[in-house]
């Protein structure tokens, strides 16, 4: 089996990230704001202070753990449709 090149592996991810970033920036621009200014404000709010960083980590940790558990189950050959409910119950 031949190994795929880095561009072949990362190409779809880069295209998806670029398309989503473009769509968000377009929506911000249509709303009448500067996408660069909104991005700076978002970063400053999420990472610009110890409180903001702590809140970001507190909100992101359950989502990251849920994603890791679903990825682990999929690697093991299992399929779980109840991850969202399990997070809500937890």
PLY file of the C-alpha trace (Angstrom):
ply
format ascii 1.0
element vertex 90
property float x
property float y
property float z
element edge 89
property int vertex1
property int vertex2
end_header
0.00 0.00 0.00
1.43 3.36 -0.97
1.42 6.22 1.46
-0.42 9.37 0.47
1.43 12.64 0.33
0.92 15.33 2.93
-0.98 17.50 0.46
-3.38 14.65 -0.32
-4.02 14.04 3.37
-4.32 17.68 4.48
-5.91 19.12 1.33
-9.56 18.46 2.26
-9.00 19.76 5.81
-7.41 22.98 4.55
-10.17 23.51 2.00
-12.88 22.94 4.63
-11.23 25.29 7.13
-10.74 27.97 4.48
-14.33 27.70 3.28
-15.76 27.93 6.78
-13.53 30.87 7.69
-14.55 32.62 4.47
-18.26 32.02 5.17
-17.97 33.40 8.71
-16.00 36.44 7.54
-18.55 37.09 4.81
-21.41 36.93 7.32
-19.60 39.35 9.65
-18.90 41.72 6.76
-22.55 41.57 5.58
-23.62 42.42 9.13
-21.57 45.61 8.83
-18.59 44.85 11.04
-14.91 44.36 10.30
-14.00 40.63 10.37
-10.49 41.48 11.58
-11.82 43.58 14.45
-14.34 40.90 15.44
-11.58 38.27 15.37
-9.38 40.39 17.63
-12.24 40.89 20.07
-13.02 37.17 20.11
-9.40 36.24 20.80
-9.05 38.92 23.47
-12.23 37.75 25.17
-11.35 34.06 25.05
-7.63 34.19 25.73
-6.83 37.76 26.76
-7.24 37.39 30.52
-6.87 34.63 33.09
-10.64 34.62 33.62
-11.31 34.38 29.87
-8.81 31.54 29.47
-10.30 29.66 32.44
-13.81 30.03 31.02
-12.65 28.88 27.60
-11.03 25.78 29.09
-14.04 25.08 31.31
-16.40 25.14 28.33
-14.07 23.30 25.91
-13.00 20.42 28.15
-16.29 18.46 28.09
-16.53 18.90 24.33
-12.94 17.73 23.82
-13.45 14.71 26.08
-16.67 13.80 24.26
-14.89 14.04 20.91
-12.04 11.89 22.18
-14.43 9.26 23.52
-16.37 9.09 20.25
-13.12 8.87 18.25
-11.87 6.09 20.53
-15.12 4.14 20.12
-15.04 4.55 16.34
-11.45 3.28 16.23
-12.61 0.24 18.19
-15.32 -0.40 15.63
-18.24 0.81 17.72
-20.78 3.45 16.77
-22.43 5.60 19.41
-25.23 8.04 18.61
-25.78 9.06 22.23
-22.72 11.21 22.90
-24.70 14.46 23.08
-27.17 13.00 25.55
-24.38 11.53 27.65
-22.72 14.95 27.89
-26.02 16.53 28.92
-26.60 13.85 31.54
-23.03 14.12 32.84
0 1
1 2
2 3
3 4
4 5
5 6
6 7
7 8
8 9
9 10
10 11
11 12
12 13
13 14
14 15
15 16
16 17
17 18
18 19
19 20
20 21
21 22
22 23
23 24
24 25
25 26
26 27
27 28
28 29
29 30
30 31
31 32
32 33
33 34
34 35
35 36
36 37
37 38
38 39
39 40
40 41
41 42
42 43
43 44
44 45
45 46
46 47
47 48
48 49
49 50
50 51
51 52
52 53
53 54
54 55
55 56
56 57
57 58
58 59
59 60
60 61
61 62
62 63
63 64
64 65
65 66
66 67
67 68
68 69
69 70
70 71
71 72
72 73
73 74
74 75
75 76
76 77
77 78
78 79
79 80
80 81
81 82
82 83
83 84
84 85
85 86
86 87
87 88
88 89
